[in-house]
Amino acid sequence: MTKVLEVSGLKTHFFTHAGVVKAVDGVDFSVSKGKVMGLVGESGSGKSITGFSILGLIDPPGRIVEGSIRFNGEEIANAPEDILKRLRGNRISMIFQDPMMTLNPVLRVDTQMIEAILAHEKISRQVAWERSRDALGLVGIPSPEERLQAYPHQLSGGMRQRVAIATAFLNKPDLIIADEPTTALDVTIQAQIIHEAQKLTRQTGTALIWITHDLAVVAGLADRISVMYAGRIVEQGDIDDVIDRPRHPYTVGLLGSVPTANRRGQRLFQIEGMTPNMLAMPRGCAFGPRCRARTEACAAPPPIADVDGRRLRCFNPQRNAEAVP
Amino acid sequence: MTAPLVEIREVSKRFTKRLDVAGKIAQRLGANVREETVHAVDQVSLAIQPGEVLGLVGESGCGKSTLGRVVAGIHAASDGHLFYQGKDVATLKGAEKRAATLAIQMIFQDPFASLNPRMRVEEIIGEAPRMHGIVSKAEQSDYVDDVMRKVGLDPSLKRRYAHQFSGGQRQRIGIARALAVKPKFLVCDEAIAALDVSIQAQVINLFMDLREELGLTYLFISHDLSVVEHIADRVAIMYLGRIVESATTEEIFSDPRHPYTKALLAEAPRLDQRRRAFEPIEGEIPSPLDPPPGCTFHPRCPAATADCRKTVPVLKAGRGGRETACLLEHLETA
């Protein structure tokens, strides 16, 4: 299978007055053509910074300090701006949580979409307009001709996110990074957006990285999953393996704390404590202080290793989900 | 059946945007401007038994938060009545009125916006019980310690300000503030929506512990079906200002009747469904400024008939005695 993106040993650090924040600290993963990778973590786990690093969108005081990002075989970590400009919006697109971050509030939808095409291709405005109209139709926007004339504030939140997705797919990119694209939306609208994203990846063979905190969304959408904690991937593998048979105590805890029908009315399993302060990370395993399976070995940082057909960063892999609580 | 602890009867809440001076002049000159009225809550009746958890589910803009605020006494209802222990709160006076007001407390979604940033935690929690004479000034400090322990906060942190706490801890402060006046009934408006997954579980557990320990009754407002399924005894589904279905949690989740409930359940992502094909219902929730005629769900409903476009369905028992506001459900019993 062709790998669209290969990230290895990626470290993105922020050099603040208070100290160095290791937001991303040694992340490896790859995404194949037409596949969906779910990147899951809680706030501050570094999942969004991983996405921004791929597109070269890290501003000072942050920078990529180590590691490689290979896109279609080409190294793009810390690549010059003109190379990244050629890729952004063309071969790699991004969808943000808040579509107003993508859309310019003072330009009409058609202006923005046509601009996105003409920035990378020498075609007539008319052809670009037609392609924009077709793209809006593809994401399920009724009467696309009229919507093209609208300003972003005239559209509902769900419609804006559709415009953002249509724009991301305009140049048939090889990779789309979607950062919490449905978090701000209602359940029925979320289902519509996921439906459109699924359809488009299948039709165009675009690889998709879906960044979210919502395990249930990833379970329904992704082929592979990477679980991040405090800047590192702690468990990574096939979606069925990880969701049905989690091995890392953090994954076990996260899945256990999702309310589901079979535990109705009973106390939920809870992970004690809070995510660590990124300026004062615990020695050894970052999850150690909150982990119920902790042993003396956890005083040293666990390396990532192959366990049970997955990548795992833990000295004490869990056998089954019931073992921890 | 015992008397409900809290009951609302045919409560409506309308918000009207009044014309300002410029608007009035424009109207005089013949411009097409008029006062706009939003029917945020439209003829809703609910009864909540002592010790019960009622889940109120709906999407943004459906009026669930407004309804919660009416129940908590923050908004006055435009029409209808709120009863506490069988008595109309609007007719109560003096000590009785104060007791009814204190008995119903609210917990808000945003733990950042709902706490006064210039007050120390001990004041945030201790102010109301002292003002209402629940504790004397001398006892206040010990009382605050007690309440903080109850919600899992370390009392040694009470001299701090809200911004020095994490989101989950702040939500606990909000819960402690509500508990400090010894309420019987809590309105939780998306109280866990802003929290991370692992913190959500901690706060849900806290709600369940408090319910057992203090015999609390909840109106639990949420858009998250899995949370409501976990915590609620009964569920009411709201769409565009009205309750469209109401039943026990079992019934709603195993056998939803209203087409909107069915759609919500079908589309909520679940851990046990992989690489599923999402087949969403179309369209979006219409503007409450200009709701569609007849059943407000008909433009999105896969089963809508010509009658649905004209007749407004009321919430009543239909097939199998289940309460829905759906003409099709009522048809089958007739």
Interface residues (C-beta under 8 A of the other chain):
Chain A: E42 S43 G140 S156 G158 M159 D186 V187 T188 I189 Q190 A191 Q192 I194 H195 Q198 H213 D214 L215 A216 V217 A219 G220 L221 A222 D223 I239 D240 I243 G253 L254 L255 G256 S257 V258 P259 T260 A261 R263 R264 G265 R267 L268 F269 Q270 I271 M274 T275
Chain B: E59 S60 S166 G168 D196 V197 S198 I199 Q200 A201 Q202 I204 N205 M208 D209 H223 L225 S226 V227 E229 H230 I231 T249 F253 A263 L264 E267 A268 P269 R270 L271 D272 Q273 R274 R275 R276 A277 F278 E279 P280 I281 E282 E284 I285
